[in-house]
């Protein structure tokens, strides 16, 4: 992955500070115990105008608050304040398109598993970031492999919490996938059902029906996932929640991943087995096209998802 390009400002604890000054102590609690929660979202430049849109900003900040609540972290900024801070940051950095990373973490104050007494710090960073899985991924698709690492149990780290600690599991699966020549990993839950990718939700298309695993199978309730479900309804594409096993992926007509970073990325191959035609399928392409029309603000449907810069 490319290095993060330095910007002028980062928002931290209520104010814009110079990028290089956005530091934290090496004994911060979250650095040692993974006690942080975060979000990832995007701002898009409308290709037909000078407008830029932050996609589903409010919903991401609601989920950040929910994560902090479950993690018993004192998030002292309201959803509206975090929305305003994000817009202020993007304007201050003169960004037209960007990946945006809010993070709530326990800072320097105490050491030990018990975080009591550690301060809660909040930052928002934003920088230009192109296709997460490669420039050609949205059109040509990627190769995935089923990971030997299982996704965390719902009674270990709740999937409703987008926690920094959860992603160590994803890190192991991602590195394993790369070692085997894949761009991404399919993660199964402890029952052997398909859960998600290392940082994405997963959909299949079978006989014209769009399917994705239910939240009860242990996956993050993705905001892009929710967006695709709504867009599919707009397009009258049949949809259902359905638990999946590995063979369902192999025999699907189409498979694709969703996420703020991955957007809608088709999957061409899993475990060396070609999926459908081995290229982006017609339902995936139709959903991609409408999804981008929505986030660019070109259609009236779901206009409330966009915050214009």
N, C-alpha and C positions, 0 to 999 in steps of 0.2 A: 504494500500500500504506500502511496506517496506521503511524504512528510506534510504535516499541517502547515500551510502558509501563514506566516505571522501577519496579524492584523494590528490596527492601532490600539483598539480598546478591548477589554473584557469587562463585563458587568460583574461586580462582586459585592454582596451584602449591601445593596442599595445604591451603589455609585459606579460610574465608569472609571476604570483605572487603566493605566498603560499596560499593554500586553505583557511586557517583561516583568512587571511588578505583581503579576497575578500568581503569587507563590504561596506555599503552605509549608509548615514545619514537617521535618522528616519523622517526627513522633506523633503526627496526627493519627487519631484513632482509626479512621477509615483506611489509611494506608496499610495498617497492620491487620485489620480484622474485616475488611470489605464492607464496612457499615455505611454504605452510601446508596443513594437512589438517584436515577437519572432519566433523561428523555433524549430522544433523537428525532429531529424534524427538519423540514426543508422549506426554504424560500425559493420560489421559481420566478424567473424572468419571463414575462409574456412575450413570445417571439413576434407578435404582431403589434406591440406597443411598447411604451417606456414603463409600463406598470410592472411591479413585482408583487407577488402574493406569498404570504406565509401560510402554508397549508395546515389546517386544523390546529392552529396554535392554541386556542382555548382548550380543546379536548386534551391536548398533550399536557397542559399545565394542570388540568383537573386530575389526570392520571398521576402526575408527579405528586400532587397533594395526597392522593389516595395511597401511593407507595410510602410516602413519609408517615402517614397515619398508621399503617400496618407495621412499619419499622419503628414506631414510637419515637419519631424525630420531630423536633419542634421547628416547623417551617413557618417562619415569622412573616413571610410575605404572602399576600392573598393571590388567588388566581389572576385577578385583574391587574394587580401590581406586577406580576411576572409577565403577563401579556404586554403591558406597557414597557417594561424593561427590555423585552426582546425587540420590540419595534424601535425603541430608542437606540439600542446597540447596533442594529442593522443600518439604521440611518447614519449613526456616528461613524461607522466603518465604510460608508458609501458602497454597501453591498447591493448587488442586483439579483444574484442567486447565491444560495449558501446552504450549508449544513449547519444546524443549530444544536448545541449541546448544553442543556441545563443540567446542573449537578447539585445535589444536596448531600453534604458529607459532614461527618463529625471531625472536628479539628483537634488542635493540640490542647491538652488539658489533663487528661488522665491516661493511664496505661492499664491494660487488663481487659478481659472480655466484657466486663460490665462497663457500658459507656457513660454511666452517670457522672456528670460533671464536665463532660466534653462539650465544647461549644458547637453549635450547628452553623456551618458556613454554606452559602448559596452562591453559585456562579452561573453565568450564562456566557458561552463563547459561540462565535459564528465565524465561518470561513468558507471560501469557495471549495466545492468538492464535486467532482463529476461522478460518473457511473461507478458504483461501489464494487461491482463484480466484473468490471471491464467495459471498454468502449463498445464492443460488439454484442455484449450479453443480452441487451434488450431485444435485439433482432434475431440473433443466432442461437441463443440459449447457452446453458452451461452444463458441465458434467458434475454429478454428485455421487457420493458413495455413502453407504450406511455406516455410521460410526459404531465402534465397539463401546463407546461411552454412552450411557443412558442419560436421558434428561432427568433432572432432579425431581424427587417425589413431591407431590402437592403438600405433603405433611413435613417436608424438610425445609425448603424455601418456597413459600407460596408463589405460584406463577403470576399472581396478580401484582406482586411487587417487582418492579423493574429495578432490581438491585445489582450493585456492582459485583457482589459476591457470586451471584448466579452465573456470571459470565466467565468465571474460571472454567466451569464445565464446558462452555462453548469454545473457549480458547483451546482446550485439549482436543476437542472434536475438530476444530478448524485446522490445527496443525497436523493432526492425523490425516485429514482429507488431503491437504496439500502434499504430504509425504507420499500419498498414493496417486497423485496426479489429478485430483479433483479440485474444482473451485469451491465446492461447498459440501457439507455433510448433512445427511438425513439423521435426525436424532429420534430414537424410539424412547418411549417411556418404560417404566419398570415392568409393565405388563406386555411389552413387546409391540405395542401399537405405535403407529406413526404419530410423532408429536410435532416437530417443527425443524427448521434449519438452525444454524448456530446463532442467527440473529434475525430470522425471518419466519413468518407463517407460511404454510404450504397449502396449495389447492390442487385438485385434479379435475379433469373433465372426462366424463365417461358417458358415451351414448348421448351427448348433448347436455348432460346434467353437470353443473358445477358443484363440487363437494369440498368441504374442509372439515378437519376434526373439530369436535366440540371442545369448549374450554375445560370441561371435566376430564379430558385426557391429559391435562397438565401443561397446556401451552399459554403463552402470554396472550391476553386479549388485545391483539394488535389493532392500532387505529387505521393503518392502511388496509388491513384485513377487513375491518368494518366498512371502510370506504368502498372496497371492491364488492362487497355483498350488496351495498346500496346501488352501486353502478350497475351490477348485474340485474337487479330488479328494474331499474330504469330501462334496460335493454331487453326486458322480458326473457332473460336467460334463466331456465329452471335451476333452482339451487336447493341444497339440503346440507345440514350438518350430518356428518357420518364418520364414525370411527373407521380408521384405515389400517391395514397391515401392509407389509412390504410388497406382497404380490399385487395389491391394488395399485401401487405405483407403477410396477412393471407393465401392467396390462392397461393402464390408462391411455386415453387418446391424447391427452395433454397434461402436463404438470407445470406449475409455475410457483414462484416464491413471491411474497409481498413483504414490504417493510419500508420505513422511511428512507433507509439507505439503499435497499435493493429495488425499490419501486415495484414494478411488475416484471420479474425476470423469468423467462421461460426456461425449462429444463429439457435438455436434449437427450440426456443419457443418465441412468442411475445404475450403479454397480456393473457397468459395462453393457447394460441392456438399453437398446434404443427405445426412446419414448415416442410413440406415434410415428410421425414421419421423420423424426430426428431433427426437427426445426420448430420454430414458433408456430403454434397451431392457430386456426382461424378464430376460436373463441378467445384465446389469449390476446391475439392481435386486436380484436374488437374491443375487449375490455381495456387494453392499453390505450387505444386511441381515445375512448370516451373518458377514461381516467385523467389523461392529460388535458383534455378539453375542460374538464371540471376544475382542475387545479390552476389552470391558466385564467379561469373566469370567463371562458367563452360561452358557457351555457348557464341558464338560469338555475338549473337544478343544483341544490346544495350550495348556493352562493354564500350562505352563512359560514361555510367552512373556511373561507379565505379572508385573511387580513391584509389589506392592501398597504404597501409601503409608499 
